[in-house]
């Protein structure tokens, strides 16, 4: 593990160039105006969407359209209100096997230990940007949640993130946590990372955790599935954004390699999986395909597709009741899988 891993996550400074900052702000404001006008003239984009949720989806799409400027998007992402967290959850920074991490601990935890791997296309995000979701998960599960600040591309392409996830998991076990008491969870790229961590542990003959809860997992870095086209007008993750992020992370590697795209992996022998996806997200087809392959491989797999939801809607619990329902489903799966019923 390199020393800069423990240097810790630092929010990317706001872009200094006035033109860049104005372009970012203008892109988001124009997106909000466009969504408002479209809704006024044509009605909601989806019948069940409220105005604020539709506005959020549109401005998210605008922010992610700036992906070619990774530093700009990191700064924008770090400033989001996702950072607001559940009350009563304490946080402390730790060294997890040479990886900077944070424990999120609710009062009197009595649930399993959760290892959380944040999303962000392997190029952005941190425990800080996902603090709200992680804290809500800790409360719902009654669990201590270890969220790691794994290294990001393009500075640290694959397999840096996997190395960090493995180091943190091994540190949990070395610290006395039993594997049957651990649930690995992650959203989007973090869902991918959770799966390739399980696959790496299986290859090495190491103890597997009790299960994995996967939120909108990015299981194919080649972005297969018709939903990248059919849901493009609803979701904020586009095929273009996926290819840009994958390019940074893969650094020339084949996106269909099963060691980076678990959709193509031999999944036999994995522990129980809970897989969640949104009906309106671009990744939903590849997630459905993955769940079907996992079941064929004999893996106990629960697939939940939430009506009208976009990618990673769990981050928007301040707007979507379905986010709270999905988090409660993860908590039920985690407690049942580890025997904390």
Residue pairs with C-beta under 8 A, 6 or more apart in sequence:
1 97
1 98
1 99
1 163
1 164
1 167
4 151
5 98
5 99
5 100
5 151
5 164
6 95
6 98
6 99
6 100
7 100
8 93
8 100
8 149
9 100
9 126
9 127
9 128
9 149
11 74
11 75
11 78
11 79
11 128
12 71
12 74
12 75
12 78
13 75
14 21
14 75
15 21
15 24
15 69
15 71
15 72
15 75
20 69
20 72
24 63
24 66
24 72
24 76
27 62
27 63
27 65
27 66
28 59
28 62
28 63
30 62
31 58
31 59
31 61
31 62
32 55
32 58
32 59
34 58
35 45
35 54
35 55
35 57
35 58
35 59
36 51
36 55
38 45
39 45
39 51
39 54
44 50
44 51
44 54
45 54
45 57
45 233
45 234
46 54
46 234
46 280
46 308
48 307
48 308
49 57
49 308
50 319
52 319
53 316
53 319
53 320
56 316
56 319
57 234
57 235
57 236
57 310
60 236
60 310
61 235
61 236
61 238
63 73
63 76
63 77
63 236
64 73
64 236
64 237
64 238
64 241
65 238
65 241
66 72
66 73
66 76
67 73
67 121
67 123
67 240
67 241
67 244
67 245
68 244
70 123
70 124
70 154
70 248
73 123
73 124
74 123
74 124
77 120
77 124
77 125
77 129
78 124
78 126
78 128
78 129
80 129
81 132
81 318
82 129
82 130
82 131
82 132
82 133
82 315
83 128
83 129
83 131
83 132
84 131
84 132
84 318
85 91
85 131
85 132
85 134
85 135
85 136
86 106
86 132
86 135
86 136
86 138
86 139
88 106
88 107
88 139
89 104
89 105
89 106
89 135
89 138
89 139
90 103
90 104
90 105
91 102
91 103
91 104
91 105
91 131
92 102
92 103
92 105
93 100
93 101
93 102
94 101
94 102
94 103
94 146
95 101
96 146
96 148
96 167
96 168
96 171
96 172
97 167
97 168
97 170
97 171
97 174
98 167
99 148
99 149
99 150
99 164
99 167
99 168
99 171
100 148
100 149
101 127
101 146
101 147
101 148
101 149
101 168
102 127
102 146
102 147
102 149
103 144
103 145
103 146
104 116
104 127
104 131
104 134
104 135
104 137
104 138
104 144
104 145
104 146
104 147
105 138
105 144
105 145
106 138
106 139
106 142
106 143
106 144
108 142
109 138
109 142
109 143
109 144
110 142
110 340
111 141
111 142
111 143
111 331
111 334
111 335
111 338
111 340
112 141
112 143
112 181
112 182
112 183
112 210
112 334
112 335
112 337
112 338
112 340
113 143
113 144
113 145
113 146
113 172
113 177
113 181
113 182
113 183
114 137
114 138
114 141
114 143
114 144
114 145
114 146
114 182
114 183
114 184
114 185
114 334
115 145
115 146
115 148
115 165
115 168
115 169
115 172
115 182
115 183
115 184
115 185
115 209
116 127
116 130
116 134
116 137
116 145
116 146
116 147
116 148
116 185
116 186
116 190
117 147
117 148
117 150
117 165
117 184
117 185
117 186
117 190
117 191
117 193
117 194
117 197
118 125
118 126
118 127
118 129
118 130
118 134
118 147
118 186
118 187
118 190
119 125
119 130
119 186
119 187
119 188
119 189
119 190
119 191
119 215
119 216
119 218
119 312
120 126
120 129
120 152
120 188
120 189
120 190
121 188
121 189
121 218
121 241
121 242
121 245
121 246
121 248
121 249
122 152
122 153
122 158
122 161
122 189
122 193
122 245
122 246
122 248
122 249
123 152
123 153
123 154
123 245
123 248
123 249
124 152
125 152
125 189
125 190
126 149
127 134
127 147
127 148
127 149
130 147
130 187
130 315
132 315
132 317
133 187
133 314
133 315
133 317
133 327
134 145
134 147
136 317
136 324
136 327
137 143
137 145
137 185
137 327
137 330
137 331
138 144
138 145
140 327
140 328
140 330
140 331
141 183
141 330
141 331
141 334
141 335
142 331
142 335
142 340
143 183
143 334
146 168
146 172
148 164
148 165
148 168
150 160
150 161
150 164
150 165
150 193
151 160
151 161
151 164
152 161
153 160
153 161
153 245
153 248
153 249
153 251
154 248
154 249
154 251
157 248
157 249
157 250
157 251
158 249
158 250
158 251
158 253
158 260
161 193
161 249
162 193
162 196
162 197
162 200
165 193
165 194
165 197
166 197
166 200
166 201
169 182
169 184
169 197
169 201
169 209
170 206
172 182
173 179
173 182
173 207
179 207
179 208
179 209
179 210
180 209
180 210
180 338
180 339
181 210
181 338
182 209
182 210
182 338
183 209
183 210
183 211
183 212
183 213
183 333
183 334
183 337
183 338
184 194
184 197
184 198
184 209
184 211
184 212
184 213
185 194
185 212
185 213
185 214
185 215
185 330
185 334
186 192
186 193
186 194
186 214
186 215
186 217
187 215
187 216
187 217
187 312
187 314
187 315
188 215
188 216
188 217
188 218
188 237
188 283
188 311
188 312
189 218
189 245
189 249
190 215
190 217
191 214
191 215
191 216
191 217
191 218
191 219
192 217
192 218
192 219
192 221
192 260
192 261
192 262
194 212
194 214
194 217
195 212
195 214
195 217
195 219
195 262
195 265
195 270
196 259
196 260
196 262
196 265
198 208
198 209
198 212
198 270
198 271
199 258
199 259
199 262
199 265
199 267
199 270
200 259
201 207
201 208
202 208
202 269
202 270
208 269
208 270
208 271
209 271
210 271
210 272
210 337
210 338
211 271
211 272
211 273
211 274
211 333
211 334
211 337
211 338
212 270
212 271
212 272
212 273
212 274
213 273
213 274
213 276
213 330
213 333
213 334
214 273
214 274
214 275
214 276
215 276
215 312
215 314
215 326
215 330
216 276
216 277
216 278
216 281
216 283
216 287
216 311
216 312
217 262
217 275
217 283
217 287
217 290
218 242
218 283
219 261
219 262
219 263
219 283
219 286
219 287
219 289
219 290
220 255
220 256
220 261
220 263
220 264
220 286
220 289
220 290
221 242
221 246
221 249
221 250
221 255
221 260
221 261
222 246
222 255
222 256
222 261
223 239
223 242
223 243
223 246
223 282
223 286
224 263
224 285
224 286
224 289
225 282
225 283
225 284
225 285
225 286
225 289
226 285
227 281
227 282
227 283
227 284
227 285
227 286
228 238
228 239
228 242
228 282
228 283
228 285
229 239
231 280
231 281
231 282
231 284
232 238
232 239
232 282
234 280
234 281
234 310
235 278
235 280
235 281
235 282
235 310
235 311
236 310
236 311
237 281
237 282
237 283
237 311
238 282
239 282
242 282
246 255
249 260
250 260
253 260
254 260
255 261
256 264
257 264
258 264
258 265
258 266
259 265
262 290
263 286
263 289
263 290
263 293
266 297
267 293
267 294
267 297
267 299
268 297
268 298
268 299
269 299
270 294
270 297
270 299
271 299
271 300
271 337
272 299
272 300
272 301
272 302
272 333
272 337
273 291
273 294
273 299
273 300
273 301
273 302
274 302
274 304
274 329
274 330
274 333
275 287
275 290
275 291
275 294
275 301
275 302
275 303
275 304
276 303
276 304
276 305
276 306
276 314
276 326
276 329
276 330
277 283
277 284
277 287
277 288
277 303
277 304
277 305
277 306
278 284
278 305
278 306
278 308
278 309
278 310
278 311
278 313
279 305
279 306
279 307
279 308
279 309
280 308
280 309
280 310
281 309
281 310
281 311
282 311
283 311
284 305
287 303
287 305
288 303
288 305
291 301
291 303
294 301
295 301
302 333
304 326
304 329
306 313
306 322
306 325
306 326
307 322
308 322
309 320
309 322
313 320
313 322
313 323
313 326
314 323
314 326
314 327
315 323
316 323
317 323
317 324
317 327
334 340
335 341
